[in-house]
Amino acid sequence: MKVYTSIVELEGARLEGENPLPMFAGRNPHREVTEDGSFTPELREGFGDDTGERYLPYRMQDRYTRKRVPLALKTIVLENERLQAVFLPDYGGRLYALKDLRTGRDILYRNPVFQPANLAILNAWFSGGVEWNIGQIGHTFGTCSPVHAARLRDRDGNEFVRMYEYERCRNVFWQIDCHLPPGAKELQIYVRIVNDNERPVPMYWWTNIAVEETERCRVFAATGKAVYISPELSGHGVGELPGLPSLPGGDASYPMEFPFSSEYFFLTPAECRSPWEVVAYEDGRLFYERSTARLRYRKMFCWGHHAGGRRWRDFLAKPGEGGYVEVQGGFAPTQLHGLKMPGNAVWDFTQLIGMGSVDAEAAQAADWNEAREAVERTVDALLGEEQVLAVHERLREHAERTGGEPLHTGSGWGALERLRRAEREGRSVPRGLAFPDGALGEPQYAWLALLGEGRLPETAAVDVPASWMVQDEWRELLETSLSGGDSRGRNWNAYLHYGVMLLEIGKEKEAEEAWKTSLRLRPSAWAYRNLARLAERQGDEERAAACYEQAYLVSGSFPDRAFAEEYLQLLVRRGEFERAWRLYESLPAELAEGDRIRIVVGAAALELGQDEYMRRLFETEFAVIREGETLIIELWYKYQALKLAKERETELSDALLAEAKAKFPPPGPIDFRMIGG
């Protein structure tokens, strides 16, 4: 019934900037995927399509530590007499908490800290609450970035929250309207995605909901048929709960029975008009969510009870306070299924989230089908299909409502797109989404100049280039500028950006020529680095190393630690350990102590017998360990195997490595294995 801003105070690690280097898409926009022959032709359709890695035009958010300090995060609060929803507008609009005001109990898993970790597309991600993932497979581009937010009123005068942004990778707009009218016992969430361009775009949406994990919490959905991933990660298959092959002899509806990190996807039948998923607890509580049919599919994710999974839970929160299970809802059968959104299309859905009660004995019945049917009857009683459809029609009426009171300012990219459309196409952005000129800032200034003056400004070669852009319409504007009569537009900076745009659409030869032109106009570390990445992509590591050397020489150092990270990775991969170690020792202290640099250099230190370095490495709790990453664990095993070889005066062998793996489990700070081994 009311909406207001507040703060939440907690310990956390601040985000400390972005990586300035462009991270390019792979050559293949799709992903190699396998299935065991159990997929139907319908299920094979789109499997792996448009799921290749994409980062641009965004920058990586890889600048953070494990040093926690007191934080006060801005929140937007929506509440009625029963529920209180707390959103984080600076972090993707994350629903941080949903509380039952009658009991004072959290409905979602609320993380006691704010700790970024390397799990998102752009690196930084934090656990807990409800996350809205759009556009590209993975934890979304904007999960740690601000969104626009406004307070509006519905037709009855009740306040509601609208959060929205412009998604630059797919060139679409999205909004989330959250309502809690008087008496509502569920948070009502209306999502609208607008592709108002002529061409279709790959589309992705998954709502990720983190809820408390207990020893015997149990997951149910509108079907028992599910796509699972084998524990050996050899492929996907279709099975029937509770006995999925990914958990031999176990009941997969109990997340805590999985020894390893696992997930499966419920294949909701097409005739289901209102899909749902629940978590039933031993004490009779029932977390439930239900939606309209656009959000057809459901997923369960858990960390498992293996040491690596327990380590991840604690790493993302506090020891003993990180236990959660994720229930998710998405557009496609799995997160590796691509989906095309047509041009000039609007996709919308409504999702409702609440907490009720269930007969605990019935929900824990040994017969899974019997238990699921009992839970389904409870879900229908709490929130029936017709209720969901009626709420959807009511919320949809407000989708284009204007005149809201701004509560938070997101990025300036929506405002820039609004100006481009007005200038070049005579149209605007979707109705109901306000992108004011006041949102424009330094990231947009260079592109405003291209739009208004017809050229990208020239900058000093030591300066960090303007934010990257890959949208077709902006590439065409830049091409016009480069071929125009104003020579001021044909500068090193313009060709640097043009090369980035070209490589992102697979034009390697043209991108190379653009960067070489940039270097002829003004040598820069930025262009040399991009040529190095192109050379690596083409399999020419020697040429790549030479380009990194030139990047260092042209500026007398590396302009940013990301250059050193990439160059060191290349040298280690090439087995040039002494060269890598010399480079590491030459770095300023503020660069040499970076997490990623220290991990990469560990391989060189191990080969060169730098025992003290290795001991410190294995004692360190690194902030940027990637989900599933095993590099530092492999270094640990090799380090122990080399010690065994030295003690026995013999050579390193596979047998010694196997013995080391058996005898020397990795120390806790570095054990992030997702499966056993």
C-alpha positions in Angstrom: 0.0 0.0 0.0 3.0 2.3 0.4 6.4 2.8 -1.1 9.4 4.6 0.5 13.2 4.7 0.4 15.4 3.6 3.2 18.7 1.9 3.8 19.9 -1.5 5.0 23.1 -1.6 7.1 25.4 -4.6 6.8 29.0 -5.6 6.4 30.2 -5.9 2.9 33.0 -5.4 0.3 32.6 -2.5 -2.0 32.8 -2.7 -5.7 35.9 -0.7 -6.7 35.5 0.1 -10.4 35.5 -1.8 -13.7 38.0 -3.5 -16.0 38.5 -1.0 -18.9 39.4 -3.7 -21.5 36.8 -5.0 -23.9 36.0 -8.7 -23.6 35.0 -10.1 -27.0 32.5 -12.7 -27.8 33.7 -16.0 -29.1 33.7 -16.9 -32.8 30.7 -19.2 -32.3 27.5 -17.5 -31.0 26.3 -20.9 -30.0 27.5 -23.4 -27.4 28.5 -27.1 -27.9 26.0 -29.1 -25.9 25.3 -32.8 -25.5 22.4 -34.9 -24.5 22.1 -38.7 -23.9 19.5 -39.4 -26.6 16.5 -38.9 -24.3 15.6 -35.5 -25.7 12.6 -35.3 -27.9 12.9 -33.4 -31.2 11.0 -30.5 -29.6 13.5 -30.5 -26.7 16.5 -30.5 -29.0 15.2 -27.4 -30.8 17.3 -24.4 -29.8 19.5 -26.4 -27.5 22.8 -24.5 -27.3 21.6 -21.7 -29.7 22.7 -18.2 -28.9 24.3 -19.3 -25.6 27.9 -18.4 -26.5 29.7 -16.0 -24.2 28.8 -12.3 -24.6 30.1 -9.4 -22.5 30.1 -6.3 -24.7 29.1 -3.5 -24.6 29.5 -3.8 -20.8 32.7 -3.8 -18.8 33.8 -6.5 -16.4 33.1 -5.7 -12.7 36.1 -7.5 -11.3 37.4 -4.9 -8.8 36.6 -6.0 -5.3 38.2 -7.8 -2.3 37.2 -9.8 0.8 37.8 -6.7 3.0 34.4 -6.0 4.5 33.4 -2.7 6.0 30.2 -1.3 7.3 27.9 -0.4 4.4 24.6 1.4 4.1 22.8 0.3 0.9 19.9 2.3 -0.4 16.7 0.4 -0.5 13.2 0.9 -1.9 10.5 -0.6 0.4 7.1 -1.7 -0.7 4.7 -3.0 2.0 1.1 -3.7 3.0 -0.3 -4.9 6.3 1.0 -8.4 5.7 4.3 -8.2 3.7 7.3 -6.0 3.3 9.5 -6.2 0.2 12.9 -4.6 0.2 14.7 -3.8 -3.1 18.3 -2.8 -3.9 18.1 -0.2 -6.8 21.9 0.0 -7.0 22.2 -3.7 -7.6 20.0 -4.7 -10.5 16.8 -4.1 -8.5 17.5 -7.2 -6.5 14.6 -8.1 -4.1 16.8 -8.3 -1.1 14.2 -9.4 1.4 10.6 -10.3 1.7 9.2 -10.4 5.2 6.0 -11.7 6.7 5.1 -8.8 9.0 2.7 -11.0 11.1 5.5 -13.4 12.1 8.6 -11.2 11.5 10.0 -14.1 9.5 11.9 -13.8 6.2 10.3 -15.6 3.3 13.5 -15.5 1.2 17.1 -16.2 2.0 18.5 -12.9 3.2 22.3 -12.7 3.0 23.7 -11.2 6.2 26.6 -9.6 4.2 27.2 -8.0 0.8 30.1 -10.0 -0.7 30.7 -9.9 -4.4 32.1 -13.1 -6.0 33.0 -14.2 -9.5 29.8 -15.9 -10.6 28.1 -13.4 -13.0 28.6 -12.7 -16.7 30.5 -9.6 -15.7 32.1 -11.3 -12.7 30.6 -9.6 -9.6 27.6 -11.3 -8.1 26.1 -11.8 -4.6 23.8 -14.4 -3.2 20.4 -14.0 -1.7 16.9 -12.7 -2.5 15.4 -12.6 -6.0 17.5 -11.7 -9.0 16.1 -10.8 -12.5 18.2 -12.2 -15.3 17.6 -11.0 -18.9 19.2 -11.1 -22.3 22.1 -13.5 -22.0 22.7 -16.8 -20.2 24.2 -16.3 -16.7 23.7 -13.9 -13.8 22.7 -10.9 -15.7 24.8 -8.0 -17.0 23.1 -5.5 -14.6 23.1 -7.6 -11.5 25.5 -5.2 -9.7 24.5 -2.0 -11.6 21.8 0.6 -10.8 18.4 0.6 -12.3 15.7 3.3 -12.7 12.9 3.1 -10.2 9.7 5.1 -9.6 6.7 5.2 -7.4 3.4 5.0 -9.2 -0.3 4.4 -8.2 -2.7 1.8 -9.5 -6.3 2.5 -10.5 -7.4 2.2 -6.9 -4.7 4.7 -5.7 -2.4 2.1 -4.2 1.3 2.8 -4.6 3.5 0.3 -6.4 7.2 0.2 -7.5 8.4 0.2 -11.1 12.1 -0.8 -11.8 13.3 -0.6 -15.4 16.3 -0.3 -17.7 17.6 -0.4 -21.2 19.5 -3.6 -22.0 22.3 -2.7 -24.4 23.4 -6.1 -25.6 20.0 -7.1 -27.0 18.7 -3.5 -27.5 15.5 -4.1 -25.6 13.8 -2.5 -22.7 12.5 -4.2 -19.5 10.4 -3.3 -16.5 9.3 -4.9 -13.3 6.2 -3.6 -11.6 5.8 -4.9 -8.0 2.5 -4.5 -6.2 1.2 -5.2 -2.7 -2.4 -4.1 -2.7 -4.3 -4.2 0.7 -4.9 -7.7 1.8 -2.5 -9.3 -0.7 -0.7 -12.3 0.8 1.7 -12.7 -2.1 4.1 -10.2 -3.7 2.7 -9.5 -7.2 5.4 -9.1 -9.8 4.6 -8.0 -13.4 7.5 -8.2 -15.9 7.4 -6.7 -19.4 10.1 -6.9 -22.1 9.8 -4.7 -25.2 11.7 -5.4 -28.4 10.4 -2.4 -30.5 12.9 -3.0 -33.3 12.3 -4.7 -36.6 14.7 -7.5 -36.2 14.3 -10.5 -33.8 16.8 -10.9 -31.0 18.0 -13.8 -28.8 16.1 -13.6 -25.5 16.6 -15.1 -22.1 14.8 -14.7 -18.8 15.2 -16.5 -15.5 13.9 -15.3 -12.2 16.3 -16.6 -9.5 14.8 -17.0 -6.1 17.0 -17.9 -3.1 15.2 -19.5 -0.1 16.3 -21.1 3.1 17.9 -24.5 2.8 17.2 -27.0 5.6 18.1 -30.6 6.1 14.8 -32.0 4.7 13.4 -29.2 2.6 11.8 -30.6 -0.5 11.2 -29.1 -3.9 8.1 -29.7 -6.0 6.7 -28.3 -9.3 3.8 -28.8 -11.7 5.5 -31.8 -13.2 8.0 -34.6 -12.2 9.7 -34.7 -15.6 13.0 -32.9 -15.6 16.2 -32.3 -17.5 19.2 -33.2 -15.4 23.0 -32.9 -15.8 25.1 -35.9 -15.2 27.6 -35.6 -12.3 30.4 -36.2 -14.7 29.1 -33.2 -16.7 29.1 -35.3 -19.8 25.7 -34.2 -20.9 22.0 -33.6 -20.3 19.2 -36.1 -20.0 15.5 -36.4 -19.2 14.3 -38.2 -16.2 11.4 -38.4 -13.7 11.7 -37.3 -10.1 12.4 -38.4 -7.6 15.0 -40.9 -9.0 17.1 -38.8 -11.4 20.3 -40.5 -12.7 22.3 -37.5 -11.4 21.6 -38.8 -7.9 21.9 -42.6 -8.0 19.8 -44.2 -5.3 18.7 -40.9 -3.9 15.6 -38.7 -3.9 16.4 -35.6 -6.0 13.5 -33.6 -4.6 15.6 -33.2 -1.4 18.5 -30.7 -2.3 20.5 -31.7 0.7 20.8 -35.3 -0.6 23.1 -34.1 -3.5 26.8 -34.4 -2.5 27.8 -32.0 -5.2 26.5 -28.8 -6.8 23.6 -29.7 -9.0 20.6 -28.5 -10.9 17.6 -29.8 -12.8 14.9 -28.2 -14.9 11.2 -29.1 -14.6 9.6 -29.6 -18.1 6.3 -28.0 -17.4 3.8 -29.3 -20.0 2.5 -26.7 -22.6 -1.1 -27.1 -21.5 -0.2 -25.8 -18.0 -1.7 -22.3 -17.8 -0.1 -21.3 -14.5 3.2 -23.1 -13.7 4.5 -23.2 -10.1 7.3 -24.3 -7.8 7.5 -24.7 -4.1 9.9 -25.6 -1.2 8.1 -27.6 1.5 9.8 -27.5 4.9 9.8 -30.0 7.8 8.0 -27.6 10.1 5.0 -27.2 7.7 6.1 -23.9 6.0 5.6 -23.8 2.3 7.4 -21.3 0.1 5.5 -21.0 -3.2 5.6 -19.1 -6.4 3.3 -19.2 -9.3 3.1 -17.4 -12.7 1.4 -17.1 -16.0 2.4 -19.4 -18.8 5.0 -17.2 -20.5 7.3 -18.2 -17.6 6.8 -21.8 -18.4 9.8 -23.7 -17.0 11.2 -24.2 -13.5 14.6 -25.1 -12.1 16.2 -26.2 -8.8 19.8 -25.4 -7.9 21.8 -26.4 -4.8 25.4 -26.3 -3.7 25.3 -29.8 -2.3 27.0 -31.1 0.9 30.4 -31.7 -0.6 33.2 -29.6 0.9 33.4 -27.3 -2.1 29.7 -26.6 -2.0 29.8 -25.8 1.7 32.8 -23.6 1.1 30.9 -21.6 -1.6 27.9 -21.1 0.8 30.1 -19.7 3.5 32.3 -17.7 1.1 29.2 -15.8 -0.2 27.9 -15.1 3.3 29.2 -15.9 6.8 30.3 -19.3 8.1 27.2 -21.3 8.8 24.8 -18.6 7.4 25.0 -19.2 3.7 22.7 -22.1 3.2 20.1 -21.5 0.4 18.5 -23.4 -2.4 17.4 -21.6 -5.6 14.1 -22.1 -7.3 14.0 -20.4 -10.7 11.5 -19.7 -13.5 12.4 -19.2 -17.1 11.2 -18.9 -20.7 13.0 -21.9 -22.1 13.4 -25.6 -21.1 16.9 -25.1 -19.8 19.3 -22.2 -19.5 21.2 -23.7 -22.5 18.2 -23.4 -24.8 18.2 -20.3 -27.0 15.0 -18.5 -27.8 14.3 -15.8 -30.4 12.0 -12.8 -29.6 10.4 -11.4 -32.7 10.7 -7.8 -33.8 8.1 -5.4 -32.6 7.1 -7.7 -29.8 6.1 -7.4 -26.2 6.5 -10.4 -23.8 5.1 -10.1 -20.4 4.2 -12.3 -17.4 3.1 -12.1 -13.8 4.7 -14.1 -11.0 3.5 -14.2 -7.4 5.6 -15.1 -4.3 4.4 -16.1 -0.9 4.7 -18.3 2.2 1.9 -20.6 3.4 1.4 -23.8 5.3 1.3 -27.4 4.2 0.7 -30.8 5.9 4.3 -31.6 6.7 3.7 -35.3 6.9 2.0 -35.4 3.5 4.7 -33.3 1.9 7.4 -35.6 3.3 5.6 -38.8 2.2 8.0 -41.5 0.9 5.9 -41.8 -2.2 7.0 -38.7 -4.2 3.9 -38.7 -6.5 1.6 -38.9 -3.5 3.6 -36.0 -1.8 3.5 -33.9 -5.0 -0.2 -34.3 -5.4 -0.8 -33.2 -1.8 1.4 -30.2 -2.3 -0.4 -29.3 -5.5 -3.7 -29.3 -3.8 -2.3 -26.9 -1.2 -0.9 -24.6 -3.9 -4.2 -24.5 -5.7 -5.9 -23.7 -2.4 -3.4 -20.9 -1.6 -3.2 -19.4 -5.1 -5.4 -20.9 -7.8 -4.8 -20.7 -11.5 -7.7 -18.3 -12.1 -6.5 -16.0 -9.4 -3.1 -15.8 -11.1 -4.6 -15.0 -14.5 -6.9 -12.3 -12.9 -4.0 -10.6 -11.2 -2.1 -10.7 -14.5 -4.8 -8.9 -16.3 -5.1 -6.2 -13.6 -1.3 -5.6 -13.4 -1.1 -5.5 -17.2 -3.5 -2.5 -17.2 -0.8 -0.4 -15.5 2.1 -1.5 -17.7 2.3 1.8 -19.6 1.2 4.1 -16.8 3.2 7.3 -16.7 3.7 10.1 -14.3 5.6 8.2 -11.6 7.7 9.9 -9.0 11.4 9.0 -9.5 13.0 7.2 -6.6 16.3 6.2 -8.2 18.4 6.9 -11.3 19.8 4.1 -13.3 22.3 4.3 -16.2 22.3 7.0 -18.9 22.1 4.5 -21.7 18.3 4.6 -22.0 18.4 8.4 -22.3 21.1 8.2 -25.0 19.0 5.7 -26.9 16.0 7.9 -26.6 18.0 10.8 -28.0 19.3 8.7 -30.9 15.9 7.5 -31.8 14.5 11.0 -31.8 17.4 12.3 -33.9 17.7 9.5 -36.4 14.4 7.6 -36.5 11.7 10.0 -35.3 10.5 7.7 -32.5 10.9 7.3 -28.8 11.2 4.6 -26.1 8.4 2.5 -24.8 5.6 4.3 -23.1 5.8 4.3 -19.3 9.6 4.3 -19.1 11.2 7.6 -18.3 14.8 8.1 -19.2 15.6 11.7 -18.3 18.5 13.7 -19.7 19.7 14.0 -16.1 20.7 10.4 -16.2 23.4 11.1 -18.9 26.9 11.1 -17.6 30.6 10.6 -18.5 30.0 7.1 -20.0 27.7 8.6 -22.6 29.5 11.9 -23.5 31.6 10.6 -26.3 28.6 9.0 -28.0 26.6 12.2 -27.5 29.3 13.9 -29.4 29.1 11.4 -32.2 25.3 11.8 -32.4 25.4 15.6 -32.2 28.7 16.6 -33.8 29.2 13.7 -36.1 32.5 12.5 -34.7 34.0 10.7 -31.6 36.3 13.1 -29.7 40.0 12.5 -29.8 41.5 11.7 -26.4 45.0 11.2 -24.9 46.4 7.7 -25.5 46.9 7.2 -21.8 43.3 7.9 -21.0 40.8 5.1 -20.5 38.6 4.9 -23.6 34.9 5.8 -23.5 32.5 3.0 -22.7 32.3 0.4 -25.5 29.4 0.3 -27.9 28.4 -2.6 -30.3 24.9 -1.6 -31.4 24.4 -1.7 -35.1 23.0 1.8 -35.3 26.0 3.3 -33.6 28.4 1.4 -35.8 26.7 2.8 -38.8 27.0 6.3 -37.3 30.7 5.8 -36.7 31.2 4.5 -40.2 29.6 7.6 -41.6 31.9 9.7 -39.4 35.0 7.8 -40.6 34.1 8.2 -44.2 33.0 11.8 -43.9 34.7 15.1 -44.8 35.6 16.1 -41.2 39.2 14.8 -40.7 38.9 15.4 -37.0 36.6 12.3 -36.8 39.2 10.1 -38.3 41.3 9.9 -35.1 43.0 7.0 -33.2 40.1 6.8 -30.7 37.4 6.4 -33.4 39.3 3.6 -35.1 39.9 1.9 -31.7 36.2 1.8 -31.1 35.4 0.8 -34.6 37.7 -2.2 -34.4 35.9 -3.3 -31.2 32.5 -3.1 -33.0 33.8 -5.0 -36.0 35.4 -7.9 -34.0 32.1 -8.3 -32.1 30.3 -9.1 -35.3 33.1 -11.5 -36.4 34.9 -9.2 -38.9 38.4 -10.1 -37.8 40.4 -8.8 -40.8 38.5 -5.4 -40.8 39.0 -5.1 -37.0 42.7 -5.7 -37.3 43.0 -3.0 -40.0 41.0 -0.6 -37.9 43.4 -1.1 -34.9 46.5 -0.8 -37.1 45.1 2.5 -38.4 44.5 3.6 -34.9 48.2 2.8 -34.1 49.4 4.7 -37.2 47.5 7.8 -36.0 48.6 7.5 -32.4 50.3 4.4 -30.7 48.4 3.2 -27.7 48.4 0.3 -25.3 44.7 -0.2 -26.0 45.1 -0.9 -29.7 48.1 -3.2 -29.1 46.2 -5.1 -26.5 43.2 -5.7 -28.8 45.6 -6.9 -31.5 47.1 -9.3 -28.9 43.6 -10.7 -28.2 42.9 -11.1 -31.9 46.2 -12.9 -32.4 45.3 -15.3 -29.5 41.9 -15.9 -31.1 43.7 -16.8 -34.3 46.1 -19.2 -32.5 49.2 -17.0 -32.9 50.5 -16.7 -29.4 53.9 -15.5 -30.4 52.4 -12.5 -32.2 50.1 -12.0 -29.2 53.1 -11.8 -26.8 54.8 -9.3 -29.1 51.7 -7.1 -29.0 51.5 -7.2 -25.2 55.2 -6.2 -25.1 54.4 -3.2 -27.4 51.5 -2.3 -25.2 53.9 -2.1 -22.3 56.6 -0.2 -24.1 54.4 2.4 -25.7 53.2 3.6 -22.3 56.2 2.8 -20.2 54.0 0.5 -18.1 50.6 -1.1 -18.3 47.8 1.5 -18.0 45.7 -1.0 -15.9 46.3 -4.2 -14.1 44.1 -6.1 -16.5 46.9 -5.8 -19.1 49.3 -7.6 -16.8 46.7 -10.3 -15.9 46.2 -11.1 -19.5 49.9 -11.1 -20.5 50.8 -13.2 -17.5 48.1 -15.8 -18.4 49.6 -15.9 -21.9 53.1 -16.4 -20.7 52.2 -19.1 -18.3 50.1 -20.9 -20.9 53.2 -20.8 -23.2 55.4 -22.2 -20.5 57.5 -19.0 -20.3 57.7 -19.2 -16.5 60.9 -17.2 -16.0 59.6 -14.4 -18.2 56.3 -14.4 -16.3 58.1 -14.3 -13.0 60.3 -11.4 -14.1 57.2 -9.5 -15.2 55.5 -10.2 -11.9 58.5 -8.9 -9.9 58.6 -5.7 -12.0 55.0 -4.8 -11.3 54.2 -2.1 -8.7 53.0 -3.5 -5.4 49.4 -2.4 -6.0 49.3 -4.5 -9.1 51.3 -7.4 -7.9 49.0 -8.1 -5.0 45.9 -8.4 -7.2 44.1 -11.7 -6.7 44.0 -12.9 -10.3 47.7 -12.0 -10.9 48.8 -13.9 -7.8 46.8 -17.0 -8.8 48.1 -17.0 -12.4 51.7 -16.4 -11.3 51.4 -19.4 -9.0 52.0 -21.7 -11.9 55.3 -20.0 -12.6 56.3 -19.8 -9.0 55.7 -23.6 -8.7 57.9 -24.4 -11.7 60.6 -22.1 -10.4 60.7 -23.5 -6.8 59.3 -20.4 -5.1 58.2 -22.3 -2.0 57.5 -19.3 0.2 55.3 -17.7 -2.5 53.4 -21.0 -2.8 52.8 -21.3 0.9 51.4 -17.8 1.1 49.3 -18.5 -2.0 47.6 -21.5 -0.4 46.9 -19.6 2.8 45.1 -16.7 1.0 41.3 -16.3 0.7 40.9 -14.9 -2.8 37.9 -12.8 -3.8 37.8 -13.6 -7.5 37.8 -17.4 -7.6 35.4 -18.4 -10.5 32.6 -20.8 -10.0 33.9 -24.3 -10.7 37.5 -23.0 -11.0 40.2 -25.6 -10.1 43.4 -23.9 -11.2 44.6 -23.2 -7.7 43.6 -26.7 -6.5 45.6 -28.3 -9.4 48.6 -26.2 -8.3 48.1 -27.5 -4.7 48.2 -31.1 -5.9 51.2 -30.6 -8.1 53.0 -28.7 -5.2 52.4 -31.7 -2.9 53.4 -34.2 -5.6 56.7 -32.3 -6.2 57.4 -32.5 -2.5 56.9 -36.2 -2.6 59.1 -36.5 -5.6 61.9 -34.5 -3.8 61.6 -36.6 -0.6 61.9 -39.8 -2.7 64.6 -38.4 -5.0 62.5 -39.3 -8.1 60.8 -37.5 -11.0 57.2 -36.1 -10.9 54.8 -38.7 -12.3 51.1 -39.3 -12.7 51.2 -41.8 -9.9 52.6 -39.2 -7.5 49.9 -36.8 -8.6 47.3 -39.4 -7.8 48.9 -40.1 -4.5 48.9 -36.4 -3.6 45.2 -36.1 -4.5 44.5 -39.0 -2.2 46.7 -37.8 0.7 46.4 -34.0 0.7 42.9 -32.6 0.5 43.0 -28.9 -0.5 42.9 -26.4 2.4 39.6 -24.7 3.0 40.5 -21.3 1.6 41.1 -22.7 -1.9 38.6 -25.6 -2.1 35.9 -24.4 -4.5 35.3 -27.7 -6.3 31.8 -28.0 -7.6 31.9 -31.8 -7.7 34.0 -34.4 -6.0 37.6 -35.2 -6.9 
